[in-house]
Structure formats: C-alpha cells, structure tokens
Amino acid sequence: MRPRKRGGGRSSWGIHPVSERAPARFEPAFDGFADRVRESFGRQGAMALIGAELVAVEPGYCAIALAPRPETSQQHGFLHAGILATLVDSAGGYAGYTLFPAGSSVLTVEYKLNLLAPAQGERIVAEGFVVKPGRTLAITRGEVHAEFGGARTLVAIMQQTLMVMHGKPDR
C-alpha cells in the first residue's frame, strides 16, 4: 500500500499545524498546562517502553510519534494495533488534559478505534484533538497517520471520553 500525499504547510515535526487541523480554539485553565503534560508524559513507562516521543502540545491538541521497530510490530511487520491504540489514547488524553484545571488529572473512560489501513512507515504520528471540553467529562477525537517518504496516510481514527479527576493531581 502506498501512502497518499497531502499538501499544505507542515510544522517542524512534519505534522499539520493546529490551525489547519482543529477548527476550535481553546484557552487552557492555567499557564503551566504544557509543562504539566510534558512532566506527566515523562512519567509514563509505557511511552518509554515503546519509544514514543511527545512532539506537540497546544491547548486542546497533542501529538505523539514513534518510529516503528521490530519490537512494536505484529506478525506481518505492521505496527501492532495495541501499540497504535496506546499512542492515540495518550494523544487524546493529553489533548484533553491541556484544558483541565490545576490540581486535576486525566483518566480515559472509553474510546472507539477504527483501523483504516496497515500502520507502516518511517514514523507513526498520533494526534489528539478536543471536541468538547467539560467540567466532569471531555470528548476528544484522534487520528493516526503513517509517514513514509514525505507522504502521510491516515491509518486510524478514534473517539474518546475522558474523566476530569478533580482533586487528584497527576503523580
């Protein structure tokens, strides 16, 4: 399967800027939102185990990438769907977390993942976008793209519900 080319401006990470991807603009609850996300990401052993990298954090948006390797593949050589799901779950969760108040944390309540194409390429990028923030629950959506030779292929989409864990700071 050959990746399809997409035009448009790309950020230094090779992903489309938020202004082109997310129709809504959000205001974070406090100034330290990005540092809080980066610190939380740094404590996730699962992200370190699979070699994921946090590549973008903006209000209502997060992108996480990894370079596939044999340890993250399934029997046909594609990125394992469980690894892909882990990436997009975290990207959506952190997108929501950017809008949560100080002194809170994030927990996924549910998500629905549709696999659209085999995840193969030089890099896999999971992007999370807030659809609707809320005081108790937040809704996000996610997209996973496989990048190869400058082209991007949409390989999965996700819809997610998050719980705002008030009074339970992320440790």
Stockholm file with secondary structure:
# STOCKHOLM 1.0

chainA/1-171         MRPRKRGGGRSSWGIHPVSERAPARFEPAFDGFADRVRESFGRQGAMALIGAELVAVEPGYCAIALAPRPETSQQHGFLHAGILATLVDSAGGYAGYTLFPAGSSVLTVEYKLNLLAPAQGERIVAEGFVVKPGRTLAITRGEVHAEFGGARTLVAIMQQTLMVMHGKPDR
#=GR chainA/1-171 SS CCCCCCCSCCCTTSSCCHHHHCSCCCCCSSTTHHHHHHHHHHTCHHHHHHTCEEEEEETTEEEEEECCCGGGBCTTSSBCHHHHHHHHHHHHHHHHHTTSCTTEEEEEEEEEEEECSCCCSSEEEEEEEEEECCSSEEEEEEEEEEEETTEEEEEEEEEEEEEEEETCCCC
#=GC SS_cons         CCCCCCCSCCCTTSSCCHHHHCSCCCCCSSTTHHHHHHHHHHTCHHHHHHTCEEEEEETTEEEEEECCCGGGBCTTSSBCHHHHHHHHHHHHHHHHHTTSCTTEEEEEEEEEEEECSCCCSSEEEEEEEEEECCSSEEEEEEEEEEEETTEEEEEEEEEEEEEEEETCCCC
//
